[in-house]
Amino acid sequence: MVYVFCVQTAQDHDTYDQLALDQWDFYVLPRSVLKDLGQKSLRLSTLKALASKGGGTEKGVLWADLRETVTSAAVGQDRD
C-alpha cells in the first residue's frame, strides 16, 4: 500500500555508517501515486517532489516520524 524509499546520504567512505539513522533520508509514497506515474523508474528529484506533495518534505522524513508518515500515507489505499 505504501512504498518507503531510503537514501544513504554519507558523502565519503570514512563517515559512512549504514546503521546511523541520521545518515538516511526516508521518502514515503502511496502506491497509487507511483501507479499513476506509469513509469518503471524514478529519479531522486521526482521522488522528492512527489513526497513533498504527499505531506512529506523534499528533505525526507526523519526516522522518528517514519511510522506516523507511513500510517498516514496508507489511509485510503486499496489492499491487494
C-alpha positions in Angstrom: 0.0 0.0 0.0 2.9 2.3 0.7 6.5 2.5 -0.6 9.3 3.7 1.6 12.5 4.8 -0.3 15.7 5.1 1.7 18.6 7.1 0.5 22.0 6.9 2.2 23.5 10.4 2.5 27.1 9.9 3.6 29.4 11.9 1.4 32.6 9.8 1.9 33.7 6.4 2.9 35.2 7.4 6.2 31.9 8.8 7.6 29.7 6.1 6.1 27.8 4.1 8.7 24.9 2.0 7.4 23.4 1.8 10.9 23.5 5.6 11.6 19.9 6.6 11.1 20.8 10.2 10.7 22.7 9.3 7.5 19.5 8.2 5.8 16.7 10.1 4.2 13.3 8.4 4.0 10.7 9.2 1.4 7.2 7.8 1.7 4.7 7.5 -1.2 1.4 5.7 -1.5 1.4 3.0 -4.1 -1.4 4.8 -6.1 0.9 7.8 -6.7 3.5 5.5 -8.3 0.9 3.6 -10.2 -0.4 6.8 -11.7 3.0 7.8 -12.9 3.1 4.7 -15.2 6.9 4.6 -15.1 9.3 1.8 -14.3 12.0 4.0 -12.9 12.1 7.2 -10.8 14.7 10.0 -10.4 15.5 11.2 -6.9 14.4 14.7 -7.9 11.0 13.3 -8.9 10.7 11.3 -5.8 11.5 14.4 -3.6 8.8 16.4 -5.5 6.2 13.7 -5.2 7.0 13.2 -1.5 6.7 16.9 -0.7 3.2 17.0 -2.4 2.0 14.0 -0.3 2.6 15.6 3.1 6.3 14.7 3.4 9.1 17.1 2.7 11.7 17.3 -0.1 14.4 16.6 2.6 12.6 13.3 3.5 11.1 12.0 6.7 13.1 11.5 9.9 13.3 8.0 11.3 11.4 9.1 14.4 8.5 10.3 12.2 8.5 7.4 9.7 5.9 5.2 11.4 3.4 8.1 11.5 4.1 9.1 7.9 3.7 5.5 6.6 0.4 5.1 8.5 -0.9 8.4 7.2 0.1 7.5 3.6 -1.7 4.2 3.9 -5.1 5.8 4.7 -7.4 5.3 1.7 -5.1 3.0 -0.2 -6.5 -0.2 -1.6 -5.2 -3.5 -0.2 -4.3 -6.4 -2.5 
